Amino acid sequence: MPPVGGIPGLPTTVGVITILMAVQILFGRNQPWLPRFIRDRSVSKDKVRKLRDKADWAFRHIDKLIRPRLDWAAGHVATWIAALCCVLLGAMMPPLELLPFAAAVPGIAILLLGLGLTARDGLLMLLGFAASGGAAWLLIANIPKLF
């Protein structure tokens, strides 16, 4: 996996997009709103097919691990809390971008919460909440270095 957290500006961009999506969940939208310049973009079927073929082995392994479970940790309240966490995690990414690769921690939390929401997997949601706490600790522990 390439170190995308080391690309200047990318963690901030991902943070802003995360906040945009999470706020929509907080307000109860079922379909995400996207700016037209993003909504009108497309990827050819050929490129998607090639990517799917290359990543098929990974998708098969991931599908074995992710499944609906722990309904109480993946329900409506948990979805709202996860969206709130994602807003906060997205806001953490710009300052953590100043520390090499530190933005990966909130990124991992966002990934876990997103997968948990998509698959209704309460275990992944709980891991995402724990990773969110780790990201908050990382930010708080490094505030003196950032400012």
C-alpha positions as CSV (number, residue, x, y, z in Angstrom):
1,M,0.0,0.0,0.0
2,P,1.5,3.4,-0.9
3,P,2.0,5.9,1.9
4,V,-0.8,8.3,0.8
5,G,-0.7,10.0,4.2
6,G,2.7,11.4,3.2
7,I,1.3,13.2,0.2
8,P,0.9,16.9,1.2
9,G,-2.7,18.0,1.1
10,L,-4.2,14.6,0.6
11,P,-5.2,13.9,4.2
12,T,-6.8,17.4,4.4
13,T,-8.8,16.6,1.2
14,V,-9.9,13.3,2.5
15,G,-10.9,14.9,5.8
16,V,-13.0,17.5,4.1
17,I,-14.7,14.9,1.9
18,T,-15.3,12.7,5.0
19,I,-16.9,15.7,6.8
20,L,-19.1,16.4,3.8
21,M,-20.4,12.8,3.7
22,A,-20.8,12.4,7.5
23,V,-22.7,15.7,8.0
24,Q,-25.2,14.4,5.4
25,I,-25.7,11.2,7.5
26,L,-26.2,13.3,10.6
27,F,-29.0,15.3,8.8
28,G,-30.6,12.0,7.8
29,R,-29.9,12.0,4.0
30,N,-30.2,8.6,2.4
31,Q,-28.4,9.5,-0.8
32,P,-25.2,11.6,-0.7
33,W,-25.2,15.0,-2.3
34,L,-22.0,15.6,-4.3
35,P,-20.9,18.7,-6.2
36,R,-21.8,18.4,-9.9
37,F,-18.1,18.3,-11.0
38,I,-17.6,15.2,-8.9
39,R,-21.1,13.7,-9.6
40,D,-20.6,14.0,-13.4
41,R,-17.2,12.1,-13.4
42,S,-17.2,8.5,-14.4
43,V,-14.8,5.6,-14.8
44,S,-14.9,3.2,-17.7
45,K,-16.2,-0.3,-17.2
46,D,-12.9,-1.6,-18.5
47,K,-10.9,0.1,-15.7
48,V,-13.4,-1.1,-13.0
49,R,-13.2,-4.6,-14.4
50,K,-9.4,-4.6,-14.4
51,L,-9.3,-3.3,-10.8
52,R,-11.9,-5.9,-9.7
53,D,-9.9,-8.7,-11.3
54,K,-6.6,-7.5,-9.6
55,A,-8.2,-7.2,-6.2
56,D,-10.5,-10.2,-6.4
57,W,-8.4,-12.2,-4.0
58,A,-8.5,-9.4,-1.4
59,F,-12.2,-9.0,-1.8
60,R,-12.8,-12.7,-1.2
61,H,-10.7,-12.7,2.0
62,I,-12.4,-9.5,3.3
63,D,-15.9,-11.0,2.6
64,K,-15.0,-13.9,4.9
65,L,-14.3,-11.5,7.7
66,I,-17.1,-8.9,7.3
67,R,-20.7,-9.8,8.0
68,P,-23.7,-8.4,9.8
69,R,-23.3,-9.0,13.5
70,L,-23.8,-7.3,16.9
71,D,-26.9,-5.5,15.7
72,W,-26.9,-3.2,18.7
73,A,-23.5,-1.8,17.7
74,A,-24.6,-1.2,14.1
75,G,-28.1,0.2,14.5
76,H,-29.5,3.7,14.0
77,V,-28.0,5.3,17.1
78,A,-24.6,3.7,16.3
79,T,-24.8,5.1,12.8
80,W,-25.4,8.6,14.1
81,I,-22.5,8.3,16.6
82,A,-20.3,6.9,13.8
83,A,-21.2,9.9,11.6
84,L,-20.4,12.3,14.4
85,C,-17.1,10.5,15.0
86,C,-16.3,10.8,11.2
87,V,-16.9,14.5,11.3
88,L,-14.4,14.8,14.2
89,L,-12.0,12.4,12.6
90,G,-12.1,14.4,9.4
91,A,-11.4,17.6,11.3
92,M,-8.4,15.9,13.0
93,M,-6.7,15.1,9.6
94,P,-5.4,18.6,8.7
95,P,-3.5,19.2,11.9
96,L,-2.2,15.6,12.0
97,E,-1.0,16.0,8.5
98,L,1.8,18.1,10.0
99,L,3.2,14.9,11.7
100,P,4.5,12.4,9.2
101,F,1.9,9.7,8.5
102,A,-0.1,10.5,11.7
103,A,-3.2,11.1,9.6
104,A,-3.3,7.4,8.9
105,V,-4.8,6.8,12.4
106,P,-8.0,8.8,11.9
107,G,-8.0,7.3,8.3
108,I,-8.0,3.8,9.7
109,A,-10.9,4.7,12.1
110,I,-12.9,6.2,9.2
111,L,-12.2,3.0,7.2
112,L,-13.4,0.7,10.0
113,L,-16.5,2.8,10.6
114,G,-17.3,3.0,6.9
115,L,-17.0,-0.7,6.5
116,G,-19.0,-1.3,9.6
117,L,-21.8,1.0,8.4
118,T,-21.8,-0.6,4.9
119,A,-21.9,-4.2,6.2
120,R,-23.9,-3.5,9.4
121,D,-21.0,-5.1,11.2
122,G,-21.1,-4.1,14.8
123,L,-17.7,-5.5,15.6
124,L,-16.1,-3.3,13.0
125,M,-18.1,-0.4,14.3
126,L,-16.7,-1.0,17.8
127,L,-13.2,-1.3,16.4
128,G,-13.8,2.0,14.6
129,F,-14.9,3.7,17.8
130,A,-11.8,2.4,19.6
131,A,-9.6,3.7,16.7
132,S,-11.4,7.0,17.0
133,G,-10.4,7.2,20.6
134,G,-6.8,6.4,19.6
135,A,-6.9,9.2,17.0
136,A,-8.2,11.6,19.6
137,W,-5.4,10.6,22.0
138,L,-2.8,11.0,19.2
139,L,-4.0,14.5,18.4
140,I,-4.2,15.6,22.1
141,A,-0.8,14.1,22.9
142,N,0.9,16.0,20.0
143,I,-0.8,19.4,20.4
144,P,2.5,20.9,21.8
145,K,4.4,19.7,18.7
146,L,1.8,21.0,16.3
147,F,1.7,24.5,17.7
